[in-house]
Amino acid sequence: MQSNETPLPEQIRPLEFHQLLGQEHIWASGKPLRSLVESDSFSSLILWGPPGTGKTTLACLIGRHSNRELVLMSATEHGVKAIREQLHRSEIRRNHGERSLLLFMDEIHRLSKSQQDVLLPALEKGTIKFIGATTENPSFEVNQAILSRSMVFALQRLSEEALQNIIRRAMDEPSSPHQGRCLDQDVIEALARSADGDGRQALNLVQAILSAVPPGSSVSLEQAKPYLGQILQKYDKNSDQHYDTISAFIKSIRASQVDAAVYYLARMIEAGEDPMFIARRLVIAASEDVGNANPTALLMATSGLQAVHQIGYPEARIILSQVTTYLASSPKSNRSYLAIGSAQEDARRGSLPIPLHLRNAPSKLMKEFGYGKGYIYAHDHPQAASELDYLPPELRHKSYYNPLDVGTERQLKENLKRLNGKKAWEND
């Protein structure tokens, strides 16, 4: 019998495979992780996913099924000495013909170098079976030596349906102190929404609400609302969510998906993202993705950047929305972006001599060497254009800027055709 002080998630933690709710993509019968566990053919696993998605529960189920002693550790709470003690225990067990320990290391991305130095040889020799858990992207945050020795499985945030079933289980499970209690369906749905994909948070909310209401009493949605509060966005400015959200935001603008762009903007605002970060990215998008198809977009974005700097939240959200919707609704061209990229590639190949007629000739000696000779001042031409060659001879065949027949850029293309004659992009 567990203490009443034991958190509800711990009291009703699943003990059998079929009790696990969510993560069917890796845990359903026949899926890779399930097969590895059932055959006991894994050596090192990394479980990567948001908080409350079942990483520790999976480790407990794996330990129970493999008939191994599960040792729960945390990179932030257990130092080198504690890790070394468990590795020594596991080695003794193996030497006596017993099964090695299953070591679960939470927050594996926080392992220090000294902790890693102790752990790595054990992984190489198979002294232990190992499961690491992390909320951070292993590609960037987990030691590469550990990563190369492990199979990585990504856990997903729990669906509202899975969360509702978890909440019901808290009132059905014999080990739960709330067995036999009842919540109306609208309360269950509200709890699932408020938990925002986090099973642990859902159960903590259930425990808080049912502990505050006498047994036998019904719980209305109105009574539950004070416990629900505002959904806190799963967003860390140094995490994948930060980069994934800004990526989705910019790509939505680029694809002229205005509603998606506003939605991802709202996600960032609700998560407390720095408005100047968003505004700077809008300036970049105005030039990179809208470009000369609508040059006013860059003016709009730079004005928005200045306005956001002066005003700040909460009103800055309106400015950010105005710029976002303007950029997403504008015609698009990335030809300026492509032009500088192509030109930089050629520039990196070496500094080709600048044609003599384009060189500065401030001295008599330079003029004697031919600097500036034959240069024609463009404004002396009726259309302020010149037929001289301006690129180095090796690059005279190149065409870096190839404008599109879109928006304002169509006018630029026609003007260049008129001034410079036939170009490769005339046939675009």
C-alpha positions as CSV (number, residue, x, y, z in Angstrom):
1,M,0.0,0.0,0.0
2,Q,1.5,3.3,-1.1
3,S,1.4,6.4,1.1
4,N,-1.2,9.0,0.5
5,E,1.6,11.4,-0.1
6,T,2.7,9.4,-3.1
7,P,1.9,11.4,-6.3
8,L,-1.1,10.0,-8.2
9,P,1.0,9.4,-11.4
10,E,3.2,7.1,-9.3
11,Q,0.3,5.3,-7.6
12,I,-1.4,4.3,-10.9
13,R,1.7,3.8,-13.1
14,P,1.0,1.0,-15.6
15,L,2.4,-2.4,-14.7
16,E,1.5,-4.2,-18.0
17,F,2.0,-3.4,-21.6
18,H,-1.8,-3.1,-22.3
19,Q,-2.2,-0.5,-19.6
20,L,0.1,2.0,-21.4
21,L,-2.0,4.8,-23.0
22,G,-0.4,6.6,-25.9
23,Q,2.8,6.1,-27.9
24,E,1.3,3.3,-30.0
25,H,3.6,4.3,-32.8
26,I,6.6,2.8,-31.0
27,W,4.9,0.6,-28.4
28,A,2.0,-1.2,-30.1
29,S,2.5,-5.0,-30.7
30,G,5.0,-5.5,-33.5
31,K,6.4,-2.0,-33.4
32,P,10.3,-1.7,-33.1
33,L,10.6,-0.8,-29.4
34,R,8.0,-3.4,-28.3
35,S,9.9,-6.1,-30.4
36,L,13.3,-5.2,-28.9
37,V,11.9,-5.4,-25.4
38,E,10.0,-8.6,-25.8
39,S,13.1,-10.3,-27.3
40,D,15.4,-8.6,-24.7
41,S,17.7,-7.7,-27.6
42,F,18.5,-4.1,-26.8
43,S,21.6,-2.8,-25.1
44,S,21.1,0.9,-24.9
45,L,18.0,3.0,-25.6
46,I,17.3,6.7,-25.5
47,L,13.7,7.9,-25.0
48,W,13.2,11.4,-26.3
49,G,10.0,13.3,-25.8
50,P,8.2,16.2,-24.0
51,P,7.5,16.0,-20.2
52,G,4.7,13.7,-19.1
53,T,4.7,11.5,-22.2
54,G,5.7,8.2,-20.5
55,K,9.5,7.9,-20.6
56,T,9.8,6.7,-17.0
57,T,6.7,4.5,-17.3
58,L,8.2,2.9,-20.4
59,A,11.5,2.2,-18.5
60,C,9.6,0.6,-15.6
61,L,7.6,-1.6,-18.0
62,I,10.8,-2.6,-19.8
63,G,12.4,-3.5,-16.5
64,R,9.4,-5.4,-15.3
65,H,9.1,-7.4,-18.5
66,S,12.9,-8.2,-18.8
67,N,13.0,-9.5,-15.2
68,R,15.9,-7.1,-14.4
69,E,16.4,-4.9,-11.4
70,L,15.6,-1.4,-12.5
71,V,17.7,1.4,-11.1
72,L,16.3,4.8,-11.4
73,M,18.9,7.6,-11.6
74,S,19.0,11.2,-12.7
75,A,22.0,13.0,-14.2
76,T,21.3,16.0,-12.0
77,E,21.0,14.1,-8.7
78,H,23.4,11.2,-8.9
79,G,27.1,11.8,-9.3
80,V,30.1,9.7,-10.4
81,K,30.2,7.8,-7.2
82,A,26.6,6.6,-7.3
83,I,26.9,5.6,-11.0
84,R,30.1,3.7,-10.3
85,E,28.4,1.8,-7.4
86,Q,25.6,0.6,-9.7
87,L,28.0,-0.4,-12.5
88,H,30.0,-2.4,-9.9
89,R,26.8,-4.1,-8.7
90,S,25.8,-5.0,-12.2
91,E,29.3,-6.4,-13.0
92,I,29.1,-8.6,-9.8
93,R,25.7,-9.9,-10.9
94,R,27.0,-10.8,-14.3
95,N,30.0,-12.6,-12.9
96,H,27.6,-14.7,-10.8
97,G,25.5,-15.6,-13.9
98,E,22.7,-13.3,-13.0
99,R,21.0,-10.7,-15.3
100,S,22.7,-7.3,-15.5
101,L,21.0,-4.2,-14.0
102,L,18.8,-2.0,-16.1
103,L,20.0,1.5,-15.5
104,F,17.5,4.3,-16.2
105,M,19.2,7.8,-16.4
106,D,16.8,10.7,-16.5
107,E,17.9,14.0,-18.0
108,I,20.7,12.3,-19.9
109,H,21.5,15.5,-21.7
110,R,22.8,16.9,-18.4
111,L,25.5,14.3,-17.9
112,S,28.8,15.8,-17.0
113,K,32.0,14.8,-18.7
114,S,33.1,12.8,-15.6
115,Q,29.7,11.0,-15.5
116,Q,30.1,10.1,-19.2
117,D,33.6,8.9,-18.7
118,V,32.4,6.4,-16.1
119,L,29.3,5.3,-18.1
120,L,30.8,4.9,-21.6
121,P,33.0,1.9,-20.8
122,A,30.1,0.1,-19.3
123,L,28.0,0.7,-22.4
124,E,30.8,-0.6,-24.6
125,K,31.3,-3.8,-22.6
126,G,27.6,-4.4,-22.0
127,T,28.0,-4.2,-18.2
128,I,24.5,-2.9,-18.0
129,K,21.4,-2.5,-20.0
130,F,20.8,1.2,-20.3
131,I,17.9,3.6,-20.9
132,G,18.4,7.3,-21.1
133,A,15.5,9.8,-21.1
134,T,15.6,13.4,-22.4
135,T,13.3,16.2,-23.3
136,E,16.0,17.8,-25.5
137,N,16.9,16.8,-29.1
138,P,19.5,14.1,-28.7
139,S,21.2,15.2,-31.9
140,F,22.4,18.3,-30.3
141,E,22.2,17.7,-26.5
142,V,23.4,14.1,-25.9
143,N,27.0,13.1,-26.0
144,Q,27.8,11.7,-29.4
145,A,29.7,8.7,-28.0
146,I,26.5,7.7,-26.0
147,L,24.3,8.5,-29.0
148,S,26.2,6.3,-31.4
149,R,25.8,3.4,-29.0
150,S,22.0,3.8,-28.6
151,M,18.8,3.4,-30.4
152,V,16.7,6.6,-30.2
153,F,12.9,6.5,-29.9
154,A,10.8,9.7,-30.1
155,L,7.7,9.9,-27.9
156,Q,4.9,12.2,-28.9
157,R,2.8,14.6,-26.8
158,L,-0.3,12.7,-25.6
159,S,-3.5,13.2,-27.6
160,E,-6.6,14.6,-25.8
161,E,-8.2,11.1,-26.2
162,A,-5.3,9.4,-24.5
163,L,-5.3,12.0,-21.7
164,Q,-9.1,11.5,-21.1
165,N,-8.5,7.8,-20.8
166,I,-5.6,8.4,-18.3
167,I,-8.0,10.6,-16.3
168,R,-10.7,7.9,-16.2
169,R,-8.1,5.4,-15.2
170,A,-7.3,7.5,-12.1
171,M,-10.9,6.8,-11.0
172,D,-11.0,3.2,-12.0
173,E,-7.7,1.8,-11.0
174,P,-7.8,-0.2,-7.7
175,S,-4.4,1.4,-6.6
176,S,-5.8,4.9,-7.0
177,P,-7.0,6.7,-3.8
178,H,-9.8,8.1,-6.1
179,Q,-11.2,4.8,-7.2
180,G,-15.0,5.1,-7.6
181,R,-15.0,8.8,-7.9
182,C,-16.7,10.4,-10.9
183,L,-16.1,13.5,-13.1
184,D,-18.5,14.7,-15.7
185,Q,-17.4,14.4,-19.3
186,D,-17.1,18.1,-19.8
187,V,-14.7,18.3,-16.8
188,I,-12.6,15.4,-18.1
189,E,-12.4,17.2,-21.5
190,A,-11.4,20.4,-19.9
191,L,-8.7,18.7,-17.8
192,A,-7.3,17.0,-20.9
193,R,-7.1,20.3,-22.8
194,S,-5.5,22.0,-19.9
195,A,-2.8,19.3,-19.5
196,D,-1.7,20.1,-23.1
197,G,-0.3,16.7,-23.9
198,D,1.3,16.0,-20.5
199,G,-0.1,12.9,-18.7
200,R,1.6,13.8,-15.4
201,Q,0.0,17.2,-15.5
202,A,-3.4,15.7,-16.2
203,L,-3.2,13.4,-13.1
204,N,-1.9,16.1,-10.9
205,L,-4.9,18.2,-11.8
206,V,-7.2,15.2,-11.0
207,Q,-5.5,14.8,-7.7
208,A,-5.8,18.5,-6.8
209,I,-9.5,18.7,-7.7
210,L,-10.7,15.5,-6.2
211,S,-8.7,16.0,-3.0
212,A,-10.5,19.4,-2.5
213,V,-14.0,18.0,-3.0
214,P,-15.6,15.6,-0.4
215,P,-16.1,12.0,-1.5
216,G,-19.4,11.5,-3.1
217,S,-19.7,15.1,-4.3
218,S,-20.0,15.8,-8.0
219,V,-17.5,18.2,-9.6
220,S,-18.9,20.8,-12.0
221,L,-16.9,22.5,-14.7
222,E,-17.3,25.7,-12.8
223,Q,-15.7,24.2,-9.7
224,A,-12.9,22.8,-11.8
225,K,-12.0,26.0,-13.6
226,P,-9.9,27.6,-10.8
227,Y,-7.6,24.5,-11.0
228,L,-7.3,24.6,-14.8
229,G,-5.8,28.0,-15.2
230,Q,-4.1,29.0,-18.5
231,I,-2.4,26.4,-20.6
232,L,1.3,27.0,-20.4
233,Q,3.0,26.6,-23.8
234,K,5.6,23.9,-24.0
235,Y,8.2,26.3,-25.2
236,D,11.8,26.9,-24.2
237,K,13.9,29.5,-26.0
238,N,16.8,27.1,-26.3
239,S,14.7,24.0,-27.2
240,D,13.4,22.4,-30.4
241,Q,10.0,24.1,-29.8
242,H,11.6,27.5,-30.2
243,Y,13.3,26.6,-33.5
244,D,10.4,24.4,-34.8
245,T,7.9,27.2,-34.2
246,I,9.8,30.0,-35.9
247,S,10.6,27.6,-38.7
248,A,6.9,26.8,-39.2
249,F,6.1,30.6,-39.0
250,I,8.5,31.6,-41.7
251,K,7.7,28.7,-44.0
252,S,4.0,29.6,-43.7
253,I,4.7,33.2,-44.7
254,R,6.8,31.9,-47.6
255,A,4.0,29.7,-48.8
256,S,1.4,32.5,-48.5
257,Q,-0.5,30.5,-45.9
258,V,-1.6,33.5,-43.9
259,D,-3.8,31.7,-41.4
260,A,-1.0,29.3,-40.5
261,A,1.4,32.2,-40.2
262,V,-0.9,34.0,-37.7
263,Y,-1.4,30.8,-35.7
264,Y,2.4,30.2,-35.3
265,L,2.8,33.9,-34.4
266,A,0.1,33.5,-31.7
267,R,2.0,30.4,-30.4
268,M,5.2,32.4,-30.0
269,I,3.4,35.3,-28.4
270,E,1.6,33.1,-25.9
271,A,4.9,31.4,-25.0
272,G,6.5,34.8,-24.2
273,E,8.8,34.9,-27.2
274,D,10.9,38.1,-27.5
275,P,8.9,40.3,-29.9
276,M,12.1,41.7,-31.3
277,F,13.3,38.2,-32.3
278,I,10.0,37.8,-34.3
279,A,10.3,41.3,-35.8
280,R,13.8,40.7,-37.0
281,R,12.8,37.4,-38.6
282,L,10.0,39.3,-40.4
283,V,12.5,41.8,-41.8
284,I,14.6,38.8,-43.2
285,A,11.5,37.2,-44.7
286,A,10.5,40.5,-46.3
287,S,13.7,40.5,-48.2
288,E,14.4,36.8,-48.7
289,D,10.9,35.6,-49.6
290,V,9.0,38.6,-50.8
291,G,11.9,40.5,-52.3
292,N,11.3,42.7,-55.4
293,A,7.9,41.2,-56.0
294,N,6.8,43.8,-53.4
295,P,9.6,46.0,-52.2
296,T,7.2,47.8,-49.9
297,A,7.3,44.6,-47.7
298,L,10.8,45.5,-46.5
299,L,9.6,49.0,-45.6
300,M,6.7,47.5,-43.7
301,A,8.9,45.0,-41.9
302,T,11.5,47.5,-40.9
303,S,8.8,50.0,-39.7
304,G,7.3,47.1,-37.7
305,L,10.7,46.4,-36.2
306,Q,11.0,50.0,-35.0
307,A,7.5,50.1,-33.7
308,V,7.8,46.8,-31.8
309,H,11.0,48.2,-30.2
310,Q,9.3,51.3,-29.1
311,I,6.0,49.8,-27.9
312,G,6.6,46.2,-26.7
313,Y,4.0,43.8,-25.5
314,P,1.0,43.6,-25.3
315,E,0.3,46.0,-28.2
316,A,3.3,44.8,-30.2
317,R,1.3,41.7,-31.0
318,I,-0.9,43.8,-33.3
319,I,2.0,45.2,-35.2
320,L,3.5,41.7,-35.6
321,S,0.2,40.5,-36.9
322,Q,-0.1,43.3,-39.4
323,V,3.4,42.7,-40.8
324,T,2.9,38.9,-40.8
325,T,-0.4,39.1,-42.7
326,Y,1.1,41.6,-45.2
327,L,4.1,39.5,-46.0
328,A,2.1,36.3,-46.2
329,S,-0.4,38.0,-48.6
330,S,2.2,39.6,-50.8
331,P,3.5,38.2,-54.1
332,K,6.7,36.3,-53.6
333,S,10.2,36.2,-55.2
334,N,13.4,34.9,-53.8
335,R,15.5,36.0,-56.9
336,S,17.5,38.6,-54.9
337,Y,18.3,35.9,-52.4
338,L,19.4,33.5,-55.1
339,A,21.4,36.2,-56.9
340,I,23.6,37.1,-54.0
341,G,24.1,33.4,-53.2
342,S,25.2,32.6,-56.7
343,A,27.5,35.6,-56.8
344,Q,29.1,34.7,-53.5
345,E,29.9,31.3,-54.8
346,D,31.9,32.8,-57.7
347,A,33.5,35.4,-55.3
348,R,34.8,32.6,-53.1
349,R,36.6,31.0,-56.0
350,G,39.1,33.8,-56.1
351,S,39.4,37.5,-56.7
352,L,39.2,38.0,-60.4
353,P,40.8,41.2,-61.8
354,I,38.3,44.1,-62.0
355,P,38.1,45.4,-65.6
356,L,40.5,48.4,-66.0
357,H,37.9,50.8,-67.2
358,L,36.0,50.3,-63.9
359,R,39.0,50.9,-61.6
360,N,39.5,54.1,-59.6
361,A,42.3,56.3,-61.0
362,P,43.1,59.0,-58.4
363,S,46.8,59.3,-59.5
364,K,48.6,60.0,-62.8
365,L,50.5,56.6,-62.5
366,M,47.2,54.7,-62.3
367,K,45.9,56.5,-65.4
368,E,49.1,55.6,-67.2
369,F,48.4,52.0,-66.4
370,G,45.0,52.3,-68.0
371,Y,42.9,52.6,-64.9
372,G,39.6,54.2,-65.8
373,K,40.4,54.3,-69.5
374,G,37.3,54.0,-71.7
375,Y,34.8,54.3,-68.9
376,I,31.5,55.9,-69.9
377,Y,29.5,57.8,-67.3
378,A,26.1,56.0,-67.4
379,H,24.1,59.2,-66.8
380,D,25.5,60.5,-70.1
381,H,23.4,57.9,-71.8
382,P,19.8,58.8,-72.4
383,Q,18.5,55.9,-70.4
384,A,21.3,56.0,-67.8
385,A,22.7,52.7,-69.1
386,S,25.9,51.6,-70.7
387,E,26.9,48.8,-73.0
388,L,30.3,48.4,-71.5
389,D,31.3,45.1,-69.9
390,Y,31.1,45.4,-66.2
391,L,31.9,41.8,-65.1
392,P,35.4,40.3,-65.2
393,P,35.8,38.6,-68.6
394,E,35.6,35.1,-67.0
395,L,32.1,35.9,-65.7
396,R,30.6,37.7,-68.7
397,H,28.3,34.8,-69.4
398,K,26.8,34.8,-65.9
399,S,23.4,36.0,-65.1
400,Y,23.0,36.3,-61.3
401,Y,19.7,38.1,-61.0
402,N,16.9,36.4,-62.9
403,P,13.6,38.3,-62.1
404,L,10.2,36.7,-62.1
405,D,7.0,37.8,-63.9
406,V,5.5,38.5,-60.4
407,G,4.3,41.7,-58.8
408,T,6.7,44.7,-59.1
409,E,9.5,42.4,-60.2
410,R,7.8,42.0,-63.6
411,Q,8.4,45.7,-64.2
412,L,12.1,45.3,-63.2
413,K,12.4,42.4,-65.6
414,E,10.9,44.4,-68.5
415,N,13.2,47.4,-67.7
416,L,16.3,45.2,-67.7
417,K,15.2,43.6,-71.0
418,R,14.8,47.0,-72.5
419,L,18.2,48.3,-71.2
420,N,20.4,45.2,-71.5
421,G,18.9,43.4,-74.4
422,K,18.2,39.6,-74.5
423,K,19.1,37.8,-71.3
424,A,18.9,34.1,-70.5
425,W,15.9,34.7,-68.2
426,E,13.8,36.1,-71.1
427,N,12.8,32.5,-71.8
428,D,11.9,31.7,-68.2
